[in-house]
Amino acid sequence: MNSTILEAQALTKTYRQTTALDHINLKLEREKIYGFIGQNGAGKTTFLRLITGLAFPSGGSLTLWGQSGDAQLQVQRKRIGCMIETPALLNMPELLILDEPINGLDPAGIVEIRNLLKSLNKEYGMTILVSSHILEELYQTASEFILIDKGKIIEELSGRELDERCRRHIAIRTEHPEKTQHQFNLSCLHIVSSP
């Protein structure tokens, strides 16, 4: 069975003279939690609306569970649950799409949503796409991260890759790296030769 449940190829959406999505290329694999990160106005909601059929692309293609074309997309969309503009989670969808689900929640509500999403993913194998502009919150929930800015996907990272990028470290530049390493006796320091 194909593990790709969604594929966007050069997906574009323009409103008059404004490009809201600019040739998005993206694949979502089953049974993962994706954090869709970007500032307000970056294109997150527009992309989610295209997936769910609440809006239609100006260009490019969208495939859901290997199916494309208007009629087939409508059939496949029955497998999606979403909360974009109106709260509605019907049935047990294979793909759950949530647009900024923690906005306005108190800390206890945020934890409750986080635990619910993890539980749905683990217990039911549900694939989840969550949009937010708060990386810190998505970091505690998602296993994959998609960064969008000005209608373009700028990066896709796994949780491990994000950890590597965010790891704190100290770099010391010196003319004698071995001597400095020995003097400090710390293996966690990254010591490089200065030119």
C-alpha positions in Angstrom: 0.0 0.0 0.0 1.3 3.5 -0.9 2.3 5.5 2.1 1.7 8.8 0.4 -1.7 10.2 1.3 -1.3 13.7 -0.2 0.9 15.1 -2.9 0.9 18.7 -4.2 2.8 19.5 -7.4 3.3 23.1 -8.3 0.1 23.9 -6.4 -0.6 27.6 -6.8 -3.4 29.9 -5.6 -3.7 33.6 -6.6 -6.3 36.1 -5.6 -6.4 38.9 -8.1 -2.8 40.2 -8.2 -1.8 38.4 -4.9 -0.1 35.0 -4.9 -1.1 33.2 -1.8 0.6 29.9 -2.7 3.5 29.8 -5.1 4.1 26.4 -6.8 3.9 24.3 -3.6 5.5 20.8 -3.9 4.8 18.6 -0.9 4.1 15.0 0.1 2.4 13.8 3.3 3.1 10.2 4.4 0.6 8.2 6.4 0.7 8.0 10.2 2.8 11.1 10.9 2.0 14.4 12.7 3.0 17.3 10.5 3.5 20.8 12.0 2.8 23.4 9.3 4.6 26.5 10.5 4.5 30.1 9.2 3.6 33.6 10.1 0.1 34.9 9.7 -0.5 35.4 6.0 2.2 32.9 5.0 -0.3 30.7 3.1 -1.1 28.0 5.7 -4.9 28.4 5.7 -5.0 28.8 1.9 -3.2 25.4 1.5 -5.5 23.7 4.0 -8.5 25.1 2.2 -7.3 23.7 -1.1 -6.8 20.2 0.4 -10.3 20.2 1.8 -12.1 21.6 -1.2 -13.0 24.9 0.5 -11.0 26.7 -2.3 -9.7 25.6 -5.6 -6.1 26.0 -7.0 -5.2 28.5 -9.7 -2.6 26.0 -11.0 -0.7 22.8 -10.3 -2.1 19.5 -9.1 -3.3 17.9 -5.9 -3.5 14.1 -5.3 -5.2 12.5 -2.3 -4.5 8.7 -1.8 -3.2 8.5 -5.3 -6.4 10.0 -6.9 -6.7 13.3 -8.7 -9.3 15.1 -10.8 -12.3 16.9 -9.3 -14.6 13.9 -8.9 -12.0 11.6 -7.4 -10.7 14.3 -5.1 -14.3 14.8 -3.8 -14.6 11.1 -3.1 -11.2 11.0 -1.3 -12.0 14.1 0.8 -14.6 12.0 2.6 -11.6 10.4 4.3 -10.5 13.8 5.8 -11.6 15.5 9.0 -11.0 19.2 9.4 -11.4 22.2 11.6 -10.5 25.2 9.5 -13.3 27.7 9.7 -16.0 25.8 11.6 -15.3 23.2 14.3 -16.4 19.9 12.8 -14.8 16.5 13.3 -17.0 13.9 11.8 -16.2 10.2 11.8 -12.7 8.9 12.4 -10.7 10.4 9.5 -7.5 9.0 8.1 -6.2 12.6 7.6 -7.1 15.2 10.2 -6.4 18.9 9.3 -6.4 21.5 12.0 -5.9 25.2 11.4 -4.4 27.0 14.5 -6.3 24.7 17.0 -4.8 26.2 20.1 -5.7 29.8 19.5 -7.5 31.2 22.5 -7.0 28.1 24.7 -5.6 28.3 28.2 -2.5 26.2 29.1 -4.6 23.3 30.3 -6.6 23.3 27.0 -3.4 23.4 25.0 -2.1 20.3 26.8 -5.4 18.5 26.3 -5.3 19.2 22.5 -1.6 18.1 22.3 -2.4 14.8 24.2 -5.5 14.2 22.0 -3.5 14.6 18.8 -0.7 12.3 20.0 -3.3 9.7 21.0 -5.2 9.8 17.7 -2.0 9.4 15.9 -0.7 6.5 18.0 -3.9 4.6 18.7 -5.6 5.0 15.3 -2.6 5.6 12.9 -4.2 8.9 12.0 -2.1 11.3 9.9 -2.5 14.9 11.2 -1.6 18.2 9.6 -1.6 21.1 12.2 -1.0 24.7 11.2 0.4 27.2 13.6 2.7 30.2 13.9 3.9 28.9 17.2 6.9 26.5 16.6 7.3 25.8 20.3 3.9 24.3 20.6 4.2 22.3 17.4 7.6 21.0 18.5 5.9 19.2 21.4 3.4 17.5 19.1 4.6 17.0 15.6 7.1 14.5 14.2 7.6 16.3 10.9 7.8 20.1 10.2 6.9 22.1 7.1 7.9 25.7 7.0 6.1 28.1 4.7 6.7 31.8 4.0 5.1 34.1 1.5 3.2 31.2 -0.1 6.3 29.0 -0.6 7.5 25.9 1.2 10.9 27.0 2.4 11.9 23.8 4.3 10.8 20.3 5.4 12.4 18.8 8.4 12.0 15.7 10.5 11.9 16.1 14.3 15.4 14.8 14.5 16.7 17.4 11.9 14.9 20.2 13.8 16.6 19.0 17.0 20.0 19.1 15.3 19.4 22.6 14.1 18.2 23.8 17.5 20.8 22.1 19.6 22.6 24.6 21.7 26.4 24.5 21.6 29.4 26.7 22.2 32.0 27.2 19.5 35.5 28.5 20.4 37.8 29.6 17.6 41.5 29.2 18.4 44.8 28.7 16.7 45.5 25.6 18.8 42.3 23.4 19.0 43.9 20.4 20.5 45.6 22.4 23.3 42.3 24.3 24.0 40.3 21.1 24.0 42.7 19.5 26.5 42.9 22.6 28.7 39.1 22.8 29.0 38.7 19.0 29.1 35.2 19.3 27.7 34.1 17.1 24.8 30.9 19.0 24.3 32.8 22.1 23.0 33.1 22.5 19.3 36.6 23.9 18.9 37.8 25.0 15.4 41.0 26.4 14.1 41.0 30.1 13.4 42.3 31.1 10.0 
